[in-house]
């Protein structure tokens, strides 16, 4: 392994699954026993905001209890011990397991569970408490305009300008626990490869993006990623 200066780490539901969290969208179209179209679309929020708020308030309790696993901790180790490199974590997950593990430079491109955004003034409220249709925005004082700061289907991902810059600069691209079928994140590896990055995939099985990865490491990320990080630190 060569010395890398910019490492881009993309994480998906697979890394959180090892901490006991359900994946965002299972094969049966349910997310935590709810239909995705009922809790993760703008139309659903307009139709029944109280129902959507209740879902995310309940999910918030579950995600707050979850603890990071060895894969999250391996990223912390890499960031602390792999000196001289800029290491960023771009996650599709709305949990805060990366933060709990001590990861740095985290970009939640699908939003994060413990935030709500005011649709009136854009203020971001960070809280582990309930947010509902009675919540008053602490900045503009308008009631009932807070929306879970989760990217619903059809909405633009967050931090995409920063992500594009990081992709163009990275010389090592790691994909951990992501299916490689949800765009635009599924195309990140193509961009990184185009600009010359080495690319490695960590997953339980190879994804449809296998053409763009130089190496596939199969197995639970909690086992495979710590081993990879140890090997990288040795070099």
C-alpha positions in Angstrom: 0.0 0.0 0.0 1.2 3.5 -0.9 1.0 6.5 1.3 -2.3 8.4 0.9 -3.0 12.0 1.4 -6.8 12.2 1.0 -9.1 9.4 2.1 -12.8 9.4 1.3 -14.9 7.0 3.4 -18.5 6.3 2.2 -20.7 4.4 4.7 -24.1 3.0 4.3 -26.7 1.0 6.3 -24.4 -2.1 6.5 -22.0 -0.5 9.0 -24.9 0.4 11.3 -26.6 -2.9 10.9 -23.7 -4.4 12.9 -24.8 -2.2 15.8 -28.3 -3.6 15.6 -30.0 -1.0 13.5 -32.4 -1.9 10.7 -31.5 -0.9 7.2 -33.3 2.1 5.7 -35.2 0.1 3.1 -35.6 -3.6 3.4 -36.6 -5.9 0.6 -40.3 -5.7 1.7 -40.4 -1.9 1.3 -40.7 -1.3 5.0 -38.5 0.8 7.3 -38.9 -0.1 11.0 -42.3 -1.6 10.1 -43.5 1.5 8.3 -44.0 2.0 4.6 -41.2 4.3 3.2 -43.7 6.4 1.2 -45.6 7.1 4.5 -42.6 8.5 6.4 -39.9 9.5 4.0 -41.5 11.6 1.4 -42.4 15.3 1.2 -46.0 14.4 0.2 -46.3 12.3 3.3 -45.1 15.1 5.5 -47.6 17.6 4.0 -50.4 15.1 4.3 -49.8 14.0 7.9 -47.0 15.8 9.6 -47.9 14.5 13.1 -47.6 10.9 11.9 -44.2 11.6 10.3 -43.0 13.4 13.5 -44.2 10.5 15.6 -42.2 8.0 13.5 -38.9 10.0 13.8 -39.4 10.7 17.5 -39.7 6.9 18.0 -36.8 6.2 15.7 -34.7 8.8 17.6 -35.1 6.8 20.8 -33.9 3.6 19.1 -30.9 5.3 17.4 -29.9 7.1 20.5 -29.5 3.8 22.3 -27.3 2.2 19.6 -23.6 2.0 20.2 -20.7 2.1 17.6 -19.2 -1.2 16.6 -15.5 -2.1 15.7 -15.9 -0.7 12.2 -16.8 2.8 13.5 -13.9 2.6 16.0 -11.5 1.5 13.2 -12.3 4.8 11.4 -11.4 6.7 14.5 -8.2 4.8 14.8 -7.3 5.5 11.2 -8.1 9.2 11.6 -6.0 9.5 14.7 -3.0 7.4 13.7 -2.7 7.7 9.9 -0.8 11.0 10.1 -0.5 13.6 7.3 -3.8 12.6 5.6 -7.2 14.3 5.3 -9.8 11.6 6.1 -13.4 12.4 5.6 -16.5 10.3 6.4 -19.5 10.7 4.1 -22.4 8.7 5.4 -25.8 7.9 4.1 -26.9 7.0 7.6 -29.0 9.2 9.8 -27.8 7.8 13.1 -24.9 9.3 15.1 -22.8 6.2 15.5 -19.8 7.9 13.7 -20.0 10.8 16.2 -20.3 8.4 19.2 -17.2 6.6 18.0 -15.2 9.8 17.8 -15.0 10.1 14.0 -14.2 13.5 12.6 -15.0 15.3 9.3 -18.5 13.7 9.1 -20.9 14.6 6.3 -24.5 13.3 6.8 -25.7 13.6 3.2 -29.1 12.1 4.1 -29.5 14.2 7.2 -29.3 13.3 10.8 -31.9 12.0 13.3 -31.3 14.5 16.1 -31.9 17.6 14.0 -35.0 19.4 12.7 -35.1 22.2 10.2 -37.5 25.2 10.2 -39.3 25.4 6.9 -39.9 29.1 7.6 -36.4 30.4 8.3 -34.1 27.5 7.8 -32.9 27.3 11.4 -31.4 23.9 12.4 -32.6 22.7 15.8 -30.5 20.0 17.4 -32.3 17.9 20.0 -32.8 14.3 21.2 -36.2 15.3 22.5 -39.5 15.1 20.6 -40.3 17.5 17.8 -43.9 17.8 16.6 -46.4 20.1 15.1 -46.5 22.2 18.3 -42.8 22.9 18.4 -41.9 26.5 18.1 -38.8 27.5 16.1 -36.3 29.1 18.6 -35.1 31.5 16.0 -38.2 32.8 14.2 -40.7 31.9 16.9 -43.1 30.3 14.3 -45.0 27.2 15.5 -45.5 24.0 13.5 -42.9 24.6 10.8 -40.2 22.2 12.0 -39.4 19.2 9.7 -37.1 16.3 10.6 -33.8 17.2 9.0 -33.9 14.0 7.0 -33.5 14.0 3.2 -36.8 12.7 1.9 -37.1 10.9 -1.4 -36.9 13.4 -4.2 -35.0 16.0 -2.2 -31.5 17.0 -2.9 -28.7 15.5 -0.8 -26.8 17.6 1.7 -23.2 18.8 1.4 -22.9 17.8 -2.3 -20.5 20.7 -3.2 -18.1 19.6 -0.4 -18.5 15.9 -1.4 -17.7 16.7 -5.0 -14.5 18.5 -4.0 -13.5 15.6 -1.7 -14.1 13.1 -4.5 -11.9 14.9 -6.9 -9.0 15.2 -4.4 -9.1 11.7 -2.8 -6.5 9.1 -3.6 -8.2 6.4 -1.6 -11.9 5.7 -1.7 -13.4 3.3 0.8 -17.0 2.1 0.5 -18.3 0.4 3.6 -21.7 -1.3 4.0 -23.5 0.4 1.1 -25.5 -1.4 -1.6 -24.3 0.7 -4.5 -27.8 1.1 -6.0 -29.0 4.4 -4.5 -27.9 7.4 -6.6 -26.1 9.7 -6.6 -24.0 8.1 -3.9 -23.7 4.9 -6.0 -21.8 7.0 -8.6 -19.3 8.4 -6.1 -16.8 5.6 -6.8 -16.9 6.3 -10.5 -15.9 9.9 -9.9 -13.2 8.9 -7.5 -11.8 6.4 -9.9 -11.9 8.9 -12.8 -9.7 11.2 -10.8 -7.2 8.4 -10.1 -8.2 7.1 -6.6 -7.6 3.6 -5.5 -11.0 2.1 -4.6 -11.9 -0.6 -2.1 -15.3 -2.0 -1.2 -16.2 -3.6 2.1 -19.5 -5.5 2.0 -21.1 -8.8 2.7 -21.1 -9.4 -1.0 -19.9 -7.6 -4.2 -22.3 -4.9 -5.5 -23.2 -4.0 -9.0 -20.5 -1.3 -8.9 -17.8 -4.0 -8.8 -16.2 -2.7 -12.1 -15.0 0.5 -10.4 -13.5 -1.1 -7.4 -9.9 -2.3 -7.4 -10.5 -4.5 -4.4 -13.4 -6.2 -2.8 -13.2 -7.3 0.9 -16.1 -9.6 1.7 -17.4 -10.0 5.3 -18.7 -8.1 8.2 -17.1 -4.6 8.3 -16.6 -5.0 12.1 -14.1 -7.7 11.2 -12.7 -6.7 7.8 -12.2 -2.9 8.3 -10.1 -3.1 11.5 -7.8 -5.6 9.8 -7.5 -3.3 6.7 -6.8 -0.3 8.9 -4.1 -2.2 10.8 -2.5 -3.2 7.6 -2.7 0.4 6.3 -1.1 1.8 9.4 1.8 -0.8 9.1 2.6 0.5 5.7 
